[in-house]
Amino acid sequence: MKFLKLLICSLFLSAFQLHAQVHVDQITHNSKERYITTTIGYPVPGTYAPLNQKQPITVLNPDGTGFIQAEDLSKQKINWGVECTEEGVPVFKEGFNSASYTFWYRPNDSEEWYYSQFSIHFAKKKMFLMGERVKEYVDYNVQ
């Protein structure tokens, strides 16, 4: 009986712990430490393409990997994240019906991190990456 109680307790605690934690990675850019995450409360992972075009695309995977396709359609594998605090809270600038984040990415064949803008436009239900690539999303948090 004690074993069963212990098992239930440990399952409950581990499930709670897994759900509550946001994965945060530490990166260095220009000798300054920064923190990035792939979890900001909106569905960032997905495929981004210029408006009304099928290519070039950027694909962001939930695990922080992906690729960026150049204008010549060559692909470059990347690691990516959105800037956050050390605790995993996303850093953003609030606009009128939008939020702007810093998107960080590093090509797999490089040690250098690069940054660009990532913005969410709530009324349009669109996310913009690097200013030109866009993805539509469904907001499941609407009440």
Legacy VTK file of the C-alpha trace (Angstrom):
# vtk DataFile Version 3.0
C-alpha trace
ASCII
DATASET POLYDATA
POINTS 143 float
0.000 0.000 0.000
2.844 2.372 0.841
4.449 1.574 -2.492
1.240 2.446 -4.366
0.940 5.792 -2.543
4.586 6.557 -3.241
4.159 5.663 -6.906
1.085 7.875 -7.308
2.793 10.743 -5.490
5.933 10.528 -7.606
3.928 10.337 -10.856
1.901 13.368 -9.856
4.981 15.393 -8.909
6.923 14.461 -12.038
3.958 15.314 -14.280
3.568 18.649 -12.541
7.287 19.351 -12.841
7.391 18.483 -16.556
4.409 20.681 -17.316
5.691 23.653 -15.326
9.217 23.936 -16.724
10.183 25.949 -19.774
13.456 24.954 -21.411
15.930 27.865 -21.471
19.282 27.902 -23.298
22.107 30.339 -22.622
23.884 31.828 -25.650
26.708 34.339 -26.062
26.610 37.217 -28.533
29.295 39.925 -28.565
30.600 38.649 -25.201
27.178 39.130 -23.606
25.146 36.280 -22.131
21.553 35.983 -23.342
18.786 33.448 -22.818
16.469 31.898 -25.385
13.464 29.580 -25.357
11.141 28.029 -27.919
8.117 28.361 -25.625
6.448 31.780 -25.419
2.755 30.883 -25.063
2.059 31.075 -28.814
2.656 28.440 -31.524
5.996 29.714 -32.862
7.136 26.422 -34.467
5.948 25.937 -38.031
6.591 26.988 -41.620
7.057 30.645 -42.551
6.980 31.900 -46.157
6.714 35.287 -47.887
3.111 36.422 -48.414
1.417 34.657 -51.341
4.543 32.581 -52.077
5.450 28.976 -51.397
9.230 29.519 -51.208
11.716 30.450 -49.818
10.600 29.134 -46.443
11.822 28.961 -42.884
10.903 25.903 -40.828
11.087 26.087 -37.032
10.800 22.810 -35.131
9.546 22.691 -31.520
12.922 21.361 -30.313
14.805 24.519 -31.378
16.102 23.174 -34.691
15.012 23.984 -38.230
16.247 25.516 -41.456
16.220 28.750 -43.400
15.872 28.643 -47.154
17.702 31.402 -49.073
16.430 33.172 -52.189
18.338 30.633 -54.339
16.356 27.924 -52.423
19.452 26.498 -50.724
18.766 25.365 -47.159
20.795 26.138 -44.064
20.148 24.145 -40.884
19.779 26.290 -37.763
19.209 26.282 -34.035
16.768 28.950 -32.893
15.041 30.566 -29.930
13.208 33.671 -28.761
14.917 35.923 -26.228
13.749 35.450 -22.653
14.856 36.016 -19.086
16.963 33.485 -17.209
13.681 32.126 -15.766
12.163 31.611 -19.237
9.849 34.646 -19.365
9.760 35.961 -22.969
11.133 39.481 -23.493
8.900 41.509 -25.815
7.726 44.978 -26.750
4.000 45.459 -26.716
2.470 47.346 -29.615
-1.077 48.157 -30.614
-2.576 44.685 -31.053
0.895 43.164 -31.520
4.013 42.002 -29.726
7.591 42.137 -30.988
10.280 39.684 -29.881
13.947 39.132 -30.669
14.450 35.948 -32.686
17.905 34.368 -32.342
19.329 31.760 -34.709
22.666 30.084 -35.326
23.528 28.183 -38.515
24.767 24.682 -37.663
28.051 25.325 -39.477
28.796 28.447 -37.397
29.391 29.445 -33.793
27.936 32.939 -34.315
24.391 33.816 -33.222
22.339 36.223 -35.349
19.152 38.034 -34.441
16.103 39.312 -36.237
12.594 40.465 -35.441
9.726 38.130 -34.693
6.288 39.685 -34.272
2.792 38.487 -33.547
-0.180 40.446 -34.894
-3.113 39.345 -32.783
-6.007 40.792 -34.815
-4.695 39.277 -38.070
-3.680 35.989 -36.365
-0.330 36.126 -38.152
3.276 35.762 -37.069
6.052 37.500 -38.980
9.638 36.265 -38.991
12.515 38.376 -40.295
10.024 40.959 -41.506
8.877 39.106 -44.610
8.082 35.502 -43.793
4.672 34.880 -42.308
2.623 32.105 -40.748
-1.040 32.129 -39.768
-1.937 30.685 -36.394
-4.919 29.714 -34.302
-5.108 31.285 -30.854
-6.404 28.662 -28.449
-6.022 31.107 -25.522
-8.915 33.361 -26.609
-11.648 33.553 -24.013
LINES 1 144
143 0 1 2 3 4 5 6 7 8 9 10 11 12 13 14 15 16 17 18 19 20 21 22 23 24 25 26 27 28 29 30 31 32 33 34 35 36 37 38 39 40 41 42 43 44 45 46 47 48 49 50 51 52 53 54 55 56 57 58 59 60 61 62 63 64 65 66 67 68 69 70 71 72 73 74 75 76 77 78 79 80 81 82 83 84 85 86 87 88 89 90 91 92 93 94 95 96 97 98 99 100 101 102 103 104 105 106 107 108 109 110 111 112 113 114 115 116 117 118 119 120 121 122 123 124 125 126 127 128 129 130 131 132 133 134 135 136 137 138 139 140 141 142
